[in-house]
Amino acid sequence: MKLNMVQAINLALKQEMEKDSSIILLGEDIGKNGGVFRVTEGLWQQFGDERVIDTPLAELGIVGTSIGLAISGMKPVAEIQFDGFTPPALDQIISHVGRIRNRSRGRFHLQMVIRFPSGGGIRALEHHSEIMDTYLCHIAGIKVVVPATPNDAKGLLISAIRDKDPVIFMEPKKVYRAIKEEVPEEEYTIPIGEAKVREGDDVTVIAWGAMVKTVNEAREKIGDKYSVETINLRSLKPLDTNAVVKSVKKTGRAVIVQEGPRTLGFAAELIALINEKAFLSLEAPIKRVTGFDVPTPLPKLENYYLPSVDKVVNAIEDVMRF
């Protein structure tokens, strides 16, 4: 059946909750209202307010409560309403979520998911369009997943819920309803840490989240001029290093497309990886297409801030002409 990302995530939550009564949802307005983006619509009606819990406006409390529940054997899926509301919860994420297994020398683990809409592209207010991937990837002990398509979202979320370790699940709100594709009705999983590659020969273009759609549109615009290989990372931590290195060794050229600010972004980590593992295969300097080192701007400048199809095409042209 054809679903958008909102519907695919909703179906994944529904199917997992039907199978496992220890899975509960926590978050602001996720109950009767179904969440700001209606991702949890209908789940409160089916599972009741003991399993779909409307919380106070307190991200620190949402994550802290989830930690206690997970230690006690429950499997909480906590929603933070917007990416820009994540910083208050970083105390719990850094100090406890990422450390429980190490602190207890493996005696305790947290089987929990923290999910939230991520990134810009919907002309939202300040604190509603942030990109938190770099912050979160720097925290030891957690996994960071960023789906790009409805199919990705369902399979990766089921894997995240079943994972024995805590998973941050960043949902690119720009493509919540921008893509519809065939999604199997039955349950399935996509391994966390396995990228998706579309074959090409001339240049490797790497992206994640909402930027995968932008890259695919750039690939279509280029057409047959160059043979573009694209990598949808799907997971930033763990990272599919083999897919990245293998691709760049084959093509000799790379472009990395990152929505967030340029300085110390995840693209820089990928460049370091390529330099360490595939430097002698490079035929041109690696290009980054990124956001700017400023907060995501208000609607008037948002399109200027975000990497565009034309910016990606220009970057590909630059590395091919080098």
Beta strands, then each sheet from edge to edge (+ up, - down):
strand 1: 2-3
strand 2: 23-27
strand 3: 52-54
strand 4: 75-79
strand 5: 113-118
strand 6: 143-145
strand 7: 167-172
strand 8: 181-182
strand 9: 196-198
strand 10: 203-207
strand 11: 228-232
strand 12: 235-237
strand 13: 254-257
strand 14: 287-289
sheet 1: 1+ 8-
sheet 2: 3+ 2+ 4+ 5+ 7+ 6+ 12-
sheet 3: 9+ 11- 10- 13- 14-
end
